[in-house]
Every structure is written in C-alpha cells, then in structure tokens.
Amino acid sequence: MPMPPNGAKQRRLTYTENRKYPGVVTQPRHWVRSSPDGNRISYLAKDDNGIVQVFFISPLGGEPVQVTHHNSPIQSTVRWNPKGNEICYVCDNSIYICDVRDGPSFGKARRMTPKTAEPPLCPVWSHDGKTIAFNRFIPNGKRLYKQVFLLKL
C-alpha cells in the first residue's frame, strides 16, 4: 500500500469502550466522511438501543454527537450535500435526508423515496446539490439487475 506523506500523524478520536455498544460498526460497510468544511466527521455506530445510527465527531476530538434517531438501522454510508447542511443515507429501505445545521432542526430526517422490498444502494449527492443518484435492484424475469436512479430535489 502507498505510504502516508512524511510527517503525517494519526490519532484516535473516538473513545467508546464505556458505551453500551462500543465502537464503530462494521455492518453496513461504510466509510467515515468529512463535512465539506472539515469541521465534522460522520460515522455509523449503535445507539443505546442497539440500532445503527449516524454520529458526528470533531476532527479535534471530543464527545461524539448522535445525529439520527431512527427505529430501524441505517443501511448505507453517509453522504454530505455540497453545502454541508444535510446528509443522505439509506434507512428502512428508503433514501433519507437529514438536516445537520446547528439549531432546532438538527437531526430532523425526512423520507425521500418510498419504501421498497430491496433497499436502495450507494446514494451520492451531485456537486450542485440538486440530485441524489443511487442504485436499486430491479427484477426482469427471474433475474435482478442493478440500475441507476436519480432523485431530483
């Protein structure tokens, strides 16, 4: 693997060993993501009820902040919109958008697609913030084919 640049240092940000469900989840497969301004890092972890939710942590450290409060687990990686004021993800076999602006709307999520038998996959926000692309399996005869869908906002 390529080596990090000379002088690069790593340090631990999360200390969750005393939580009821410690650590970052490995399922669903996901990657930590930075907000566009670099002030927050999103990741998935279980809440105190054992449900996978979105959490934020500052790159400077501190306490993690639980962002989402769903009754069913997050099913995908998290993507930030270009302005950094919303995130999207898959939950309950639907695409959701969650407001992450500081204030009373923080953590308010809304379902953007109907619930389907198979969950959408890999949502990604367009650079202009007006569209979310995602995959979905569509049956054709006895086979399922992965197709690309666009959600115009």
RAVENHU-V174748 format. One record per helix or strand. SS is the DSSP state (A for helix, B for strand). FROM is the first residue (numbers start at 0). TO is the last residue. Records with the same first field share a line. If there is no record, write none. Layout:
BEGIN
SS=FROM-TO + FROM-TO
END
This chain:
BEGIN
B=32-33 + 40-45 + 51-56 + 64-65 + 73-73 + 78-79 + 85-90 + 93-98 + 108-110 + 120-124 + 130-139 + 142-151
END
